[in-house]
Amino acid sequence: MEERRIHVRDMRERRKHVRIEIDQMVEMRFGHEHYLRAEGIDVSEKGLLCTSADPVDPQTRIFVMFRLPIRHEDYEVQCEGIVIRSVKKEKLYSVAVQFTDLKPADQKAIEAFTRSNVAEQEKRKAEEKKKDSG
């Protein structure tokens, strides 16, 4: 399995759902035959942020596929979503997707991935704090 960078974003953000950074390719499909490869930036229980060389219009309905490492295995999430934001930043577009049709198994996988990474981050912080005080 390829190594992926995973990081929990600062939980003091005003978001309801924790976003976990992912560093992997994401496949998006819209229309009947238009495929777009993007790089996943982060994922939450409600959506996905990625970057793409190609623009995607807001309100575009898309089909999204990406993998999450869960319990030392990759779990493939396949769902529908809607582009809620697409902004050009330098040479790439930052594309925010809100999930609209997530199967219960996919929802559980994203929740497990999020919980696991939050717990891991908290454990590391506690270990660092203990090391600094000892």
KAZI-V943509 format. One record per residue. RES is the residue in one small letter. PHI is phi in whole degrees, -180 to 180 (999 if undefined). NEAR is the number of other C-alpha atoms within 10 Angstrom. D_CENTER is the distance of its C-alpha to the mean C-alpha in Angstrom with 2 decimals. Layout:
RES_PHI_NEAR_D_CENTER, RES_PHI_NEAR_D_CENTER
This chain:
m_999_7_18.20, e_-70_6_16.80, e_-80_8_15.78, r_-126_12_12.28, r_-86_9_11.82, i_-129_15_10.03, h_-148_16_10.82, v_-91_18_10.90, r_-71_14_11.42, d_-52_10_14.89, m_-78_12_15.32, r_-82_8_18.17, e_-59_10_16.10, r_-83_8_17.29, r_-72_9_14.13, k_-77_11_14.76, h_-115_15_11.49, v_-65_23_10.22, r_-107_25_7.01, i_-110_23_6.24, e_-67_21_6.24, i_-130_23_5.75, d_-131_15_8.69, q_-162_18_9.27, m_-80_16_10.53, v_-125_20_9.25, e_-106_16_12.28, m_-121_20_13.09, r_-134_16_16.54, f_-143_15_18.70, g_69_10_22.39, h_-92_6_24.01, e_-139_7_23.73, h_-100_9_21.45, y_-106_14_18.62, l_-140_16_16.24, r_-98_17_14.32, a_-138_21_11.60, e_-103_19_9.75, g_-69_22_5.98, i_-105_21_5.99, d_-154_21_3.40, v_-138_22_2.01, s_-134_21_5.74, e_-65_22_8.58, k_-112_18_9.31, g_-173_19_6.80, l_-141_24_4.34, l_-115_23_5.91, c_-145_23_7.60, t_-118_23_11.21, s_-145_19_14.03, a_-76_14_17.74, d_-107_16_18.58, p_-74_15_18.57, v_-132_21_17.34, d_-67_14_19.37, p_-56_15_18.08, q_75_14_18.80, t_-76_14_18.30, r_-84_21_17.40, i_-136_22_15.25, f_-108_18_14.37, v_-123_22_10.98, m_-131_15_10.75, f_-155_19_8.42, r_-115_17_9.33, l_-123_20_8.65, p_-78_18_11.63, i_-129_15_13.47, r_51_10_17.09, h_66_8_17.64, e_-134_10_16.67, d_-91_13_13.93, y_-113_16_12.93, e_-91_13_12.20, v_-93_17_10.47, q_-131_17_12.49, c_-154_18_12.60, e_-100_19_13.93, g_-156_23_12.71, i_-130_20_14.36, v_-73_20_13.78, i_-101_17_14.55, r_-158_17_14.77, s_-144_22_15.53, v_-127_15_17.20, k_-77_14_18.89, k_-129_9_18.51, e_59_7_21.11, k_-95_10_20.82, l_-117_16_17.28, y_-105_19_15.70, s_-91_24_12.70, v_-118_25_11.35, a_-102_23_9.73, v_-119_25_9.46, q_-100_20_10.59, f_-68_22_10.83, t_-118_15_14.60, d_-139_14_15.59, l_-111_16_13.71, k_-64_13_16.10, p_-54_9_17.00, a_-65_10_16.21, d_-67_17_12.60, q_-60_18_12.38, k_-64_13_14.15, a_-65_19_12.00, i_-65_24_8.80, e_-62_17_11.44, a_-63_16_12.98, f_-61_20_10.08, t_-64_23_9.66, r_-59_14_13.48, s_-60_13_14.10, n_-74_20_12.27, v_-66_19_13.90, a_-62_12_17.15, e_-63_14_17.03, q_-64_16_16.60, e_-64_12_19.44, k_-63_12_21.56, r_-62_12_21.34, k_-64_12_22.33, a_-64_12_25.21, e_-65_12_26.38, e_-64_12_26.43, k_-64_11_28.32, k_-64_10_30.74, k_-65_9_31.31, d_-68_8_32.01, s_-89_7_34.45, g_-102_6_36.20
